[in-house]
Amino acid sequence: MKKPSDSGDTGYGIGDLLGLGSQSVRKNYYPALQDRIEELEKERNRYKWLFENALHGIFQANLRGGFVAANPAMARMCGYDSVEELITRVVRLREQLFCGSGEFDVIRQEILDHGSLSAREARLRRADNTPVHVAITLLRRPDLGPEVVEAFVADITERHQAREKLRQLNADLERRVEERTDELQNANVVLRYQIEQREKVEQELVVAVDAARDANESKDKYLAAASHDLLQPLNAARLLVSALIDSNLPVDESRLVQRVQRSLESAEDLLADLLDISKLDQKAMQADYVHTDIGALMRGLAEEFEPLAENAELNFRVRVGVGRVRTDPRMLTRILRNLLSNAFRYTAEGGVLFAARKRGPNLEIGVWDTGIGIEKAKLEDIFREFQQILPKGGSRQGVGLGLAIVERMARVLRCEIRVESVYGRGSCFSVLIPLTSVAQLPAGLPDRETPMPASSSFGGLQVLVIDNEEPVQESMRALLARWGCQVVTAGSAASAMEYCQSTDIILADFHLDDELTGCEAIHTVRRHFDRDIPAAVLTADRSDDTRRLITAQYLPILNKPVKPNRLRALLTSLVASLNPERD
């Protein structure tokens, strides 16, 4: 009887299933099986080594209970000394492993729904009840049980701390941005306030500037009106005094009349200087550049100062320049006149030289005198307002505006003023005009002395004076009659044509009655007599507009108060134009 096998009714045992049913077969397959078992053992040992030495935590657990298995990394991560301690002490994952039961419930539900969970961040409870931040990956193992899972856990504490630090930095940055924004908003509020205040100040400044401009215009109008009203009686007084001086008066009376003349001259010079310095300070005096004959300009000034030189018994020499200069003749004449006036004022004996010469790249027109001279320490002060260099024991003459006017007018004309002086021996003041402004200037200016013309004789010269001020008519008639002129005076062009049958020269005031001008009166008389009668305008109005208007009519101008020597020079020039052979 066959011995029953271990296979029961089937008749197959385990050995049969493995192919080892017979003894011969077992002997044939045993080496291969042994090799396979060894390979499996090695594989198991390798996975065991990886499991036990992994850097991240690995565990198998039942979500309804605790750990089934865990590696040492998991125990260390949770703060336990060994795996056995971890498994023994943590028997409920929900309450003992996770920091929050709600967090565990969410993870459990998600693993049950989806079967896996990847890198979910969570907080696990350590043995000392402190939290550890982890990233956990779960895989459900339904083959081992309905809620059995295997998990891989990475400690992300450093990442969490870095993230928290970044969040804190962001929070600090946001706070600083908010603070800075508040500061900027406050600064903007302050700035807006400052801008509003500045705009308010600017508006007030505009109003103030407009008020100042209106005040200046009012002042200019006042000065113009006041100068006209003051200069008119001064003009009449000067002319009457000049007529008295030409009369044969007793010595005492003559001396008194000369003192009156000097007082009137001082008043006239002071008023003229104040008007000019006011215009220069306001930059209201502009240069009108025209080509000017230097020789004619210097000869006119020489004729003007010759009587003064004769009265002072001073030697007055003139070396006239040749050529035409592009300049403002009125301003250049005023500069040179002030220099000549100072030279004669401060020269008691000797003489004055008035000369022009080429000096390097400039045309130099200078005034040399043998007067009191100026100390070197005071040379820089003489061009300031109200500064005067007085001789020892000398009295003050004028108010000290002459050289201040010279310096400022020269600046307007872009010329240079030079001064050289030796105290006690004399001074030299000169004006340097760049040669680029000179036309038709020969290589060398004449070095000869030009003789001064003798006083002109106006015997029989018919002069028509048109002026709406009777005192001025009377004084002009008295002075011109002393010079041998036949004078007819009138207050307007209409009355002049009524009483005057013929005339050689017309002298007309600029401002006449009924808002008419001397220019219009001159043209009316010329049309009446149907010839171009030589004429000039006498005016106390020193404004630039008035000067330009008269100059545009090609009429000479003589400012009031009229100085006799300037009037004589003007008459001489007008008489010369009567000669048809002269331009």
Secondary structure, 3 states (H helix, E strand, C coil): CCCCCCCHHHCCCHHHHCCCCCHHHHHHHHHHHHHHHHHHHHHHHHHHHHHHHCCCEEEEEECCCCEEEECHHHHHHCCCCCHHHHHHHCCCHHHHHECCHHHHHHHHHHHHHHCEEEEEEEEEECCCCCEEEEEEEEEECCCCCCCEEEEEEEECHHHHHHHHHHHHHHHHHHHHHHHHHHHHHHHHHHHHHHHHHHHHHHHHHHHHHHHHHHHHHHHHHHHHHHHHHHHHHHHHHHHHHHHHHCCCCCHHHHHHHHHHHHHHHHHHHHHHHHHHHHHHHCCCCCCCCEEEEHHHHHHHHHHHHHHHHHHHCCEEEEECCCCEEEECHHHHHHHHHHHHHHHHHCCCCCEEEEEEEEECCEEEEEEEECCCCCCHHHCCCCCCCCCCCCCCCCCCCCCCCHHHHHHHHHHHCCCEEEEEEECCCEEEEEEEEEHHHEECCCCCCCCCCCCCCCCCCCCCCEEEEECCCHHHHHHHHHHHHHCCCEEEEECCHHHHHHHCCCCCEEEEECECHHHCEHHHHHHHHHHHHCCCCCEEEEECCCCHHHHHHHHHCCCCEEECCCCHHHHHHHHHHHHHHCCCCCC
